[in-house]
Amino acid sequence: MAASEIVLCGLDFSDLSKQELALSVEVCEAFQAKLVLHHNLAAAGPGFTRVWEWNEVHRADAESSNAAADHLREILAGLPATLDVEASISSGPTAPLVVQLAQSLPASLVILGSHGWSTADHASVTERVLESCPCAVLTVNEETDAVRRFRLRADGGEEIRAAVALDLSAGLRWPLEYAFALARRLPALHLDLLHVRPDERGLEGAGRSRRELESRIPLELAERVDVYVQEGDQIEEIVRFTQERQSSFVLMGEHARSFFRRFFTRDTAREILHRATCPVWFVPPGAKPLGAP
């Protein structure tokens, strides 16, 4: 892997930051990537964001900036000495700054925790980053202890399984290529390709979907990739499948990248973001896989 591989981790100093750091360390050690920690001094007023986003270290003044820097130094001191890591502090609207930093580094992956859906009094930073981030985004939901299931490397030769949720109508190429690239870099990773179809489409179509997915599996990965075609509600089946299989993470293509679609259609990606019990790895079209030459 090129030395320039960079993972960007956004920290708000909430309890969720511990999970974000754990994900970041696992990813960076698995891919020998550089870690950039980012904290933003929130510029929005307390009526616009949740309480956890507004405390004495989030005001954009010199005193709070120094407090944030001290906190970041403590975090850096607690990370493995083998990591190549640095930290960054900014001030302004958080989501645009994360996207801008991801572009300028450039980052191969952004790691963010999700505190919940966007509502009238809470702007979900993770949702907004997903709308325009040029690279993949790995997320973890604060409602679960999902990070305990996240592994990319095997300690004792055990198999690590990741689910790849696929929508055949929306295109397969980029999420599949990304997932296969991860598997090539991670010898212990086994991929479960999952396509969920509405109940009424019939068994004949299910067979075609299975054959289409099987035809795309590279020969060198054939023994490490399984195909599952199931019927039912897409969101419910993906959540259930990853729970039953104890998936390390679920990878899915990010199709909806506009503000209006988020509110006027049923966006599967964001439903999974907030309901999954394992980390979710979102891949936009054109995202370069970690570890790709």
N, C-alpha and C positions, 0 to 999 in steps of 0.2 A: 504493500500500500504506500502511496505517496506520502511524504512527510507533511504535506500541506493539508491532509485530511483534518477537518475541524468539526467539533461538536459544540454547539451553543446551548447552554442551559440557563434558562431564566429563573431567577430566584426572587421571591417576594418576602422571604424570611418568615413565612407561616410554617405550620407543622408539615405542610405538604412539601416543603423544600427538602426535607430529609429523604422523601421518596424520589424526588427529582434527582438528587445527588446520587442516590444508590443506582438509579438507572444510568446516569451519566458515567459513573465509574465502571460499571459492567460493560457498557458500549465501548468506552475509550480503551479499556484494557483488552477487550476482544479484538479491536481493530487497530491498536496502537495509534489512536487518534489524539490530537491535541484538544484539551477541554478549555472552553472560554465560558466563565461564569458571568452572568449579566444581572445587575440589579438596577431597577429604574426608580428614581425618586418621583412618586406620583404627583402629577401636576393638577389633576382633577380635584374638585371639592368633595368633601366627605358625603354630601348628599347624593353623589353620582355613583359611588362605589360602595362595596360592602365594608363593614367595620375593619375586617382583617387587612384591608388595603390602605388603611388610614391610621397611622400611629406616629410616634415621635421620630421614627427614622425615615418616614416617607415624605416629609415636607422638603421642598426644594430650597433649602438654605444651607449655609456653610456648616452649621452645627450638625444638622441631620446628615449631610453628606459625609462628614467626618465619622459620625456614628455608623453609617452604612459601610464605610471603608474599614472600620475596626471589625465590624461583624464579618465582612468578607475575608479579612485576614485570619480570623479565627477559623472560618470554614476551610480556607486554603491549608492551614496548619494541620487540620484533621484528615486531609486526603492522603492517599498513598503517595509516598515519596517518589515512586516510579512514574507518576503521571506528569505529563507536560501540560501545565495549567496556568492560566492567567485570569484576571478579573476585570470587569468593566462596569462603570456606573454612569447612568444617563439620567436626564430629566425631561419629561414631556409625556405625550400620549404613548402608553406602553406598547400596544400592538404594532403601530407603525414603526416604532423604534426597533422592536425585535426583528421585524421584516427587513428594515434597512440594514441592521447590523448583520443579519444572515446573508444579505446580498454582498455587503462590502468585505466580509472576512475572506472568501466566501465560505459559508458553512455547508457541510454535507448533510447535517441533521440538526434539528432544533428539538430540545426536550423541554416540555412544559407540563405543569400540573393543571388540572381543571377544577375550579371551585364551584362549578354549576352552570346552568343555562343562563343565557342572556335574558334579563327581565327589565322591567321599567327602572329598577334601582340597582341593577348589577350588569355591567358590561363584561361579558366573558372574553378575556384576553385571548384564550386559546381558540375560540370560535373565530375571532377576527384575524388572528394570525393564519389560520387555515385558509381563509379567503384569498390570501395573496402571497403566501410564503413560497419562494421558488424552490425550496428543497423539502425533503421529507420531514415530518413532524411526529415525534414519539410522545404520546400523552399518557397521563395516569390520572385516574379519578379519585378525588379526595374521599369519596364515600366508601371506598374499599381499601383493603390492604393489598392491592394488586401487585405491588412491587415485589412481594415475597415470592411470587411465581415466576418472576422474570429472570431467565438465564439464557446466556448465549454460549457458554462453555460448560462442558461436562467435567465434573471433578473425578468421578469414578467410572467413567465409561458409559454412564447412563445416556439414554436418548432424550433429547430436548425437542418438544413438538411446538410448532407454531401454526396457527390457522391462517389461511389466505382466503379472505372472503371475496368472491368474484361475481360480478354482474355481467353476464355474457352479452346483454344488450348494449352495454356502455363501453365495450372494448376490453380486451384482455392483455394486450401486448405489454404496456408499461408496468402494471402491478406484477405480472408474472415474471418479466425480466428482472425486476427489482428483487423479488423473492428468490429467484434462482441464483442471482448474484450473491445474496446473503448466504445461501446454502453452500455455494462453492467456497466461500471464505470461512465457513463455520462447520467443521466436519461432524459435529454432534447434532446439528440441526436437521430435524425431519419436518417436512412441509405437508400439511393437510389442506389440499385445495377444496374449498367448499363453495358450491353454488346452490342457492335456495330458489326454488321455483314455486309460483302459486299453485295451490292444490288442483285447480281445474285444467291444467295443461296436459295431463295424461302421461302414461308410462313411455310411449314411443318417443316423445320429446325429451324425456329424462335420459333415455339411452343415447340420443344424439348429443346431448350436452356432455355426458360422460366421455363419449368418444372424442369430442372436440377437445376437451381438457387433456385427456390422456395423450392425444397426438402432439401436444405442445411440450411434453415433458422431455428434457434433454436425456439422451441415453446414459450419460455418466451420472445422472441423478435419479434414475428410474427406481432404484431400491430405497430411495429416501423421500419419495413423494407418493402420497395416496390421494385418491380422488373421491369426493363425496358429493352426490347430487341428492338433495332432499327437497321435500315439498312442505309448504306452510308459509307462515308470516316470516319475511326475510329477517327482520330485527330480532324477533323472538328466537328463531332458529339459530342465528349466529351467536347470540348470548348463551343459549342453552348448550350449543356445541362446544364453545370454548370452556364452559364450566365443567362439562362432563369429561372433556379431554384434558383438563388442567393445562390448557395452552399457556406457553410462556408469554406469548403476545398474539394479537391478531393483526394482520396486515391487510390493508384495503386501499384501493384507489380513491382519491379525493376528486369527485366529479363536480359537485356543486360549489362554485367559487364566486357567488354573488350574494350580496346582502338581501336582495329581494327574493331569491329562490329560497333562502333560509326560512323566510316567514310565510311563503305562499305555497310551498310544496313539502312533502314529507321527506326530509333529508336523512337518509339512512346513516350516512357517515356521522352526523352529529348525534343521532339517537344512540349509536354505538359508543361514541365518545363519552356520553354521560351515563350509560348503563352497563358497560362492559366491566367484568370483574378481573380483567387482566389488562395490561398496558395495550394501547392501540397505536399502531404504526401507520400513519397516513402518508400516502405517496401520490403527489400530484404528477400530471403528465410532464415528462422531460426531466424528472428528478434523477440525479446521478446516484447510483447505489453506493453505499459505504463500501470501500475496499475495491471498487471497480478501477481497472487500469486507466 
